[in-house]
Amino acid sequence: MLKYDSYILKNGLKVIVHQDRSTPIVAMNIIYKVGSRDENPDRTGFAHLFEHLMFGGSLHIPKYDEPLQKAGGENNAFTNNDFTNYYLTIPKNNIETAFWLESDRMLSLAFSEKSLDIQRQVVVEEFKQNYLNQPYGDVYLLLKPLAYKKHPYQWNTIGKDISHIELATMNEVQTFYKKFYNPDNALLAIAGDVHPEEMYKLSEKWFGSIPRGEEIERNYPQEPHQEETRELVVDRNVPQSAVYMAWHMASRTEDNFYRTDLISDVLSNGNSSRMYQNLVKKSKMFSDISAFVTGDIDRGLFVVTGKLLNGATLQEAENLIYSELNNICRQPVLEEELKKINNKIEANLLFGRMSVLNKAMSLGYYEMLGSAQMLNNEIARYHAVTRRDIQNTANEIFIESKPSKLFYRAKSN
């Protein structure tokens, strides 16, 4: 049981504190509830752009990294469909430096044409390098709009099109910041050798005077049930042909998420998993294969990916994948399989609680999902899933709905 204290400032900022006296390092994690799903379809990639801009300096702190490093701290950030996460670690004696840094960029991020130009170019180069010029880099630029026709999950966090960032204006960027980067749209989680009461006082001191933002309406268009199979075939200069298949699945907070996550683990978690044993070792048609869930706050995707070997055709690969999916639909998984997977999940969850950074990040994440208490219930929710639950959910996903399929053909083949 991970203990924590929580508090909400008058401006809406939620503060969560976990005391861990085992280390002199303190972790601070700030989640802004803005991701790619919150973007204008004609101006995508803004949440990710801000992941860069937020390190470009604020009104009273021209260079974010400089004072943090002098205080012995480290930091990073990431963006996904649903939120943007900024995190740092710092010696406990210098924790107020973290409050100073984070509050200043929440209140008054410095905007200049020079800073925007620099970060715009950084993102454009990242788009080119990681998504356009790298083998298999454009897979999810192709697969996501195939799977989603209504919901804004149809574009990647990097953006739908490189021109959206290239053409971003200062006014558009400032409007996006004003809308989303406010205390009532944020969560602050702290873990380390700190006193909760002291952390609340520092939160009030540094964040309490920051005004709330305007209320955000989140009316995302919901994705309808997929009644038809969608297929896209592309030819690329890659060493191996590959297959990508995606089915719609439950949202992160539904019971069916846990059932579906267990399905993915039974199929491809480790060398003893079904897909590795049958499709990599026995069939020798795949060099690797995986099944995973995206874990999105709205309805996400169950994805199967595999790279082909020994002249195997895309149709043969698809048939082999379906044989494994049909097996899990026809018969309940073995008791031993379920127990082994649950043991792995429990070990991973408990191991994740050893690091103060992981604890701060997890507390913030689960609070964003609904309540930080969900972190303490995760193991029980996985253990509550029965073999019959898994079979029923597999049938709902793989039999009662249709997939989106991307066939990635190597030109040399």
SEZAGU-255811 format. One record per residue (C-alpha): residue in three letters; chain; z, y, x. Coordinates in steps of 0.25 Angstrom, whole numbers. Layout:
N
   rest   kette      up   north    east
    Ala       A       Z       Y       X
...
***
This chain:
413
   rest   kette      up   north    east
    Met       A       0       0       0
    Leu       A      -4      13       6
    Lys       A       5      24       2
    Tyr       A       1      38       0
    Asp       A       5      52      -6
    Ser       A      -5      60     -14
    Tyr       A      -5      75     -19
    Ile       A     -15      84     -25
    Leu       A     -16      99     -21
    Lys       A     -18     109     -32
    Asn       A     -32     111     -28
    Gly       A     -35      96     -31
    Leu       A     -35      90     -17
    Lys       A     -29      76     -17
    Val       A     -20      73      -5
    Ile       A     -16      59      -1
    Val       A      -6      56      11
    His       A      -3      43      17
    Gln       A       8      42      28
    Asp       A       6      33      39
    Arg       A      16      34      51
    Ser       A       9      24      60
    Thr       A      -1      34      66
    Pro       A       0      49      71
    Ile       A     -15      50      66
    Val       A     -17      57      52
    Ala       A     -30      55      44
    Met       A     -35      65      34
    Asn       A     -46      61      24
    Ile       A     -53      71      15
    Ile       A     -62      66       4
    Tyr       A     -71      75      -3
    Lys       A     -76      69     -16
    Val       A     -91      73     -14
    Gly       A    -101      63      -9
    Ser       A    -116      61     -11
    Arg       A    -115      58     -26
    Asp       A    -110      73     -28
    Glu       A    -123      79     -22
    Asn       A    -135      86     -29
    Pro       A    -146      75     -29
    Asp       A    -155      86     -23
    Arg       A    -145      90     -12
    Thr       A    -139      77      -7
    Gly       A    -132      74       6
    Phe       A    -122      86       4
    Ala       A    -109      78       5
    His       A    -114      72      18
    Leu       A    -118      85      23
    Phe       A    -104      90      20
    Glu       A     -98      79      28
    His       A    -105      86      40
    Leu       A    -102     101      35
    Met       A     -87      99      34
    Phe       A     -86      97      49
    Gly       A     -94     110      52
    Gly       A     -82     119      51
    Ser       A     -74     127      40
    Leu       A     -71     141      39
    His       A     -59     141      48
    Ile       A     -63     129      57
    Pro       A     -77     130      63
    Lys       A     -76     116      69
    Tyr       A     -69     105      61
    Asp       A     -69      95      72
    Glu       A     -63     104      83
    Pro       A     -49     106      78
    Leu       A     -48      92      73
    Gln       A     -52      86      86
    Lys       A     -42      96      93
    Ala       A     -31      90      84
    Gly       A     -35      76      88
    Gly       A     -42      73      75
    Glu       A     -55      66      71
    Asn       A     -63      66      58
    Asn       A     -75      61      51
    Ala       A     -81      61      37
    Phe       A     -91      53      28
    Thr       A     -98      55      15
    Asn       A    -102      45       4
    Asn       A    -107      45     -10
    Asp       A     -94      49     -16
    Phe       A     -86      57      -6
    Thr       A     -85      64       8
    Asn       A     -73      60      17
    Tyr       A     -68      68      29
    Tyr       A     -57      62      37
    Leu       A     -49      65      50
    Thr       A     -38      59      58
    Ile       A     -28      68      66
    Pro       A     -15      67      73
    Lys       A      -4      70      63
    Asn       A       1      82      71
    Asn       A     -12      89      68
    Ile       A     -14      85      54
    Glu       A     -14      99      49
    Thr       A     -27     102      57
    Ala       A     -33      92      48
    Phe       A     -28      99      35
    Trp       A     -34     112      41
    Leu       A     -47     107      44
    Glu       A     -50     100      31
    Ser       A     -44     111      22
    Asp       A     -53     121      29
    Arg       A     -66     114      27
    Met       A     -62     111      13
    Leu       A     -59     125      10
    Ser       A     -70     132      19
    Leu       A     -81     124      25
    Ala       A     -89     133      34
    Phe       A    -103     134      30
    Ser       A    -114     140      39
    Glu       A    -129     138      40
    Lys       A    -127     133      54
    Ser       A    -117     123      50
    Leu       A    -126     118      38
    Asp       A    -138     117      47
    Ile       A    -131     109      57
    Gln       A    -125      99      47
    Arg       A    -138      99      39
    Gln       A    -145      94      52
    Val       A    -134      84      55
    Val       A    -136      78      41
    Val       A    -151      78      42
    Glu       A    -151      71      55
    Glu       A    -141      61      50
    Phe       A    -150      58      38
    Lys       A    -162      56      47
    Gln       A    -155      48      57
    Asn       A    -147      39      49
    Tyr       A    -155      38      36
    Leu       A    -170      40      40
    Asn       A    -172      36      54
    Gln       A    -162      24      55
    Pro       A    -166      10      51
    Tyr       A    -161       7      37
    Gly       A    -156      21      36
    Asp       A    -162      25      23
    Val       A    -158      12      15
    Tyr       A    -148      19       7
    Leu       A    -157      31       5
    Leu       A    -166      21      -2
    Leu       A    -156      12      -9
    Lys       A    -147      22     -15
    Pro       A    -157      29     -23
    Leu       A    -163      15     -27
    Ala       A    -149      11     -33
    Tyr       A    -145      24     -39
    Lys       A    -154      32     -48
    Lys       A    -144      41     -55
    His       A    -131      42     -47
    Pro       A    -130      51     -35
    Tyr       A    -127      39     -26
    Gln       A    -142      38     -25
    Trp       A    -142      46     -12
    Asn       A    -135      44       1
    Thr       A    -124      53       7
    Ile       A    -134      58      17
    Gly       A    -142      63       6
    Lys       A    -155      59      -3
    Asp       A    -164      67       6
    Ile       A    -163      74      19
    Ser       A    -169      87      13
    His       A    -156      89       5
    Ile       A    -148      92      17
    Glu       A    -159      99      24
    Leu       A    -161     109      12
    Ala       A    -146     110       9
    Thr       A    -142     125       8
    Met       A    -129     132      12
    Asn       A    -127     135      -3
    Glu       A    -129     121      -7
    Val       A    -119     116       4
    Gln       A    -109     126       0
    Thr       A    -109     123     -15
    Phe       A    -107     108     -11
    Tyr       A     -95     111      -3
    Lys       A     -89     120     -13
    Lys       A     -91     110     -24
    Phe       A     -85      97     -17
    Tyr       A     -76     101      -5
    Asn       A     -64     105     -12
    Pro       A     -50     100     -13
    Asp       A     -51      95     -27
    Asn       A     -63      87     -23
    Ala       A     -55      81     -10
    Leu       A     -45      71      -6
    Leu       A     -36      72       6
    Ala       A     -30      60      12
    Ile       A     -20      60      24
    Ala       A     -15      47      31
    Gly       A      -5      47      43
    Asp       A       8      50      48
    Val       A      10      62      39
    His       A      20      66      28
    Pro       A      13      67      14
    Glu       A      21      80      11
    Glu       A      17      87      23
    Met       A       2      83      20
    Tyr       A       3      89       6
    Lys       A       9     102      12
    Leu       A      -3     102      22
    Ser       A     -13      99      11
    Glu       A      -7     110       3
    Lys       A      -8     120      15
    Trp       A     -22     117      19
    Phe       A     -29     112       6
    Gly       A     -21     118      -5
    Ser       A     -27     132      -6
    Ile       A     -42     126      -6
    Pro       A     -47     129     -20
    Arg       A     -52     118     -29
    Gly       A     -67     116     -31
    Glu       A     -74     117     -44
    Glu       A     -73     104     -53
    Ile       A     -83      94     -49
    Glu       A     -91      86     -60
    Arg       A     -95      73     -55
    Asn       A    -105      67     -65
    Tyr       A    -113      58     -57
    Pro       A    -125      51     -64
    Gln       A    -121      37     -66
    Glu       A    -130      26     -61
    Pro       A    -135      17     -73
    His       A    -135       2     -72
    Gln       A    -147      -3     -63
    Glu       A    -156     -11     -72
    Glu       A    -167     -13     -63
    Thr       A    -169     -18     -48
    Arg       A    -173      -7     -39
    Glu       A    -181     -10     -26
    Leu       A    -186      -2     -15
    Val       A    -193      -8      -3
    Val       A    -195       1      10
    Asp       A    -201      -2      24
    Arg       A    -194       3      36
    Asn       A    -194       2      51
    Val       A    -182      -7      52
    Pro       A    -179     -20      60
    Gln       A    -176     -28      47
    Ser       A    -179     -28      33
    Ala       A    -167     -26      24
    Val       A    -163     -27       9
    Tyr       A    -153     -18       2
    Met       A    -148     -21     -12
    Ala       A    -139     -13     -21
    Trp       A    -132     -15     -34
    His       A    -124      -5     -42
    Met       A    -109      -8     -42
    Ala       A     -95      -2     -47
    Ser       A     -89      11     -42
    Arg       A     -78      11     -32
    Thr       A     -67      12     -42
    Glu       A     -71       0     -51
    Asp       A     -65     -14     -50
    Asn       A     -80     -19     -48
    Phe       A     -80     -12     -35
    Tyr       A     -70     -21     -29
    Arg       A     -77     -33     -35
    Thr       A     -91     -28     -29
    Asp       A     -85     -25     -16
    Leu       A     -79     -39     -15
    Ile       A     -93     -45     -18
    Ser       A     -99     -37      -7
    Asp       A     -88     -43       3
    Val       A     -91     -57      -2
    Leu       A    -105     -55       1
    Ser       A    -105     -48      14
    Asn       A     -92     -46      20
    Gly       A     -92     -53      33
    Asn       A     -99     -64      40
    Ser       A     -93     -74      30
    Ser       A     -98     -67      18
    Arg       A    -109     -73       9
    Met       A    -121     -64      13
    Tyr       A    -118     -65      28
    Gln       A    -117     -81      27
    Asn       A    -128     -83      18
    Leu       A    -138     -72      21
    Val       A    -136     -69      35
    Lys       A    -131     -82      41
    Lys       A    -138     -93      32
    Ser       A    -151     -86      28
    Lys       A    -153     -78      40
    Met       A    -161     -68      32
    Phe       A    -152     -57      34
    Ser       A    -147     -51      47
    Asp       A    -136     -44      39
    Ile       A    -132     -42      25
    Ser       A    -121     -34      17
    Ala       A    -116     -31       4
    Phe       A    -107     -19       1
    Val       A    -103      -9     -10
    Thr       A    -105       6      -9
    Gly       A     -91       9     -15
    Asp       A     -95      21     -22
    Ile       A     -87      29     -32
    Asp       A     -97      28     -42
    Arg       A    -105      15     -44
    Gly       A    -110      10     -31
    Leu       A    -119       0     -25
    Phe       A    -117     -15     -20
    Val       A    -127     -16      -8
    Val       A    -133     -28      -1
    Thr       A    -140     -25      12
    Gly       A    -147     -35      21
    Lys       A    -156     -35      33
    Leu       A    -166     -46      34
    Leu       A    -169     -56      45
    Asn       A    -180     -67      49
    Gly       A    -191     -62      40
    Ala       A    -183     -63      27
    Thr       A    -190     -56      16
    Leu       A    -183     -45       7
    Gln       A    -185     -54      -5
    Glu       A    -178     -66       3
    Ala       A    -166     -56       7
    Glu       A    -165     -52      -8
    Asn       A    -164     -66     -13
    Leu       A    -154     -70      -3
    Ile       A    -145     -58      -7
    Tyr       A    -146     -61     -22
    Ser       A    -142     -75     -19
    Glu       A    -129     -70     -13
    Leu       A    -127     -61     -25
    Asn       A    -130     -71     -35
    Asn       A    -120     -81     -29
    Ile       A    -109     -71     -30
    Cys       A    -113     -68     -45
    Arg       A    -114     -83     -49
    Gln       A    -101     -88     -42
    Pro       A     -87     -82     -40
    Val       A     -84     -79     -25
    Leu       A     -75     -89     -18
    Glu       A     -60     -86     -19
    Glu       A     -60     -87      -3
    Glu       A     -71     -77      -2
    Leu       A     -64     -67     -11
    Lys       A     -51     -69      -4
    Lys       A     -58     -67      10
    Ile       A     -64     -54       5
    Asn       A     -52     -48      -1
    Asn       A     -44     -51      12
    Lys       A     -55     -43      20
    Ile       A     -54     -32      10
    Glu       A     -39     -31      10
    Ala       A     -39     -32      26
    Asn       A     -49     -20      26
    Leu       A     -41     -12      17
    Leu       A     -28     -14      24
    Phe       A     -34     -12      37
    Gly       A     -40       1      32
    Arg       A     -26       6      30
    Met       A     -22       6      44
    Ser       A     -29      19      48
    Val       A     -24      32      43
    Leu       A     -38      37      42
    Asn       A     -42      25      33
    Lys       A     -30      27      24
    Ala       A     -33      42      22
    Met       A     -47      39      19
    Ser       A     -44      28       9
    Leu       A     -33      36       2
    Gly       A     -43      47       0
    Tyr       A     -54      38      -4
    Tyr       A     -46      30     -15
    Glu       A     -40      43     -20
    Met       A     -54      48     -22
    Leu       A     -57      35     -30
    Gly       A     -46      38     -39
    Ser       A     -33      35     -32
    Ala       A     -28      33     -18
    Gln       A     -19      21     -24
    Met       A     -32      14     -25
    Leu       A     -32      11     -10
    Asn       A     -19       3     -12
    Asn       A     -26      -5     -23
    Glu       A     -38      -9     -16
    Ile       A     -34     -23     -11
    Ala       A     -29     -27     -25
    Arg       A     -42     -22     -32
    Tyr       A     -50     -31     -23
    His       A     -40     -43     -24
    Ala       A     -41     -41     -40
    Val       A     -56     -45     -39
    Thr       A     -58     -59     -44
    Arg       A     -70     -69     -40
    Arg       A     -75     -68     -55
    Asp       A     -74     -52     -53
    Ile       A     -83     -53     -41
    Gln       A     -93     -62     -48
    Asn       A     -94     -54     -61
    Thr       A     -96     -41     -53
    Ala       A    -107     -48     -44
    Asn       A    -114     -51     -57
    Glu       A    -113     -37     -62
    Ile       A    -119     -31     -50
    Phe       A    -129     -42     -45
    Ile       A    -134     -48     -59
    Glu       A    -132     -37     -69
    Ser       A    -137     -25     -61
    Lys       A    -150     -23     -53
    Pro       A    -150     -20     -38
    Ser       A    -157      -9     -30
    Lys       A    -165     -16     -18
    Leu       A    -170      -9      -5
    Phe       A    -179     -18       3
    Tyr       A    -180     -12      17
    Arg       A    -192     -19      24
    Ala       A    -193     -18      39
    Lys       A    -208     -14      42
    Ser       A    -209     -24      54
    Asn       A    -207     -35      43
***
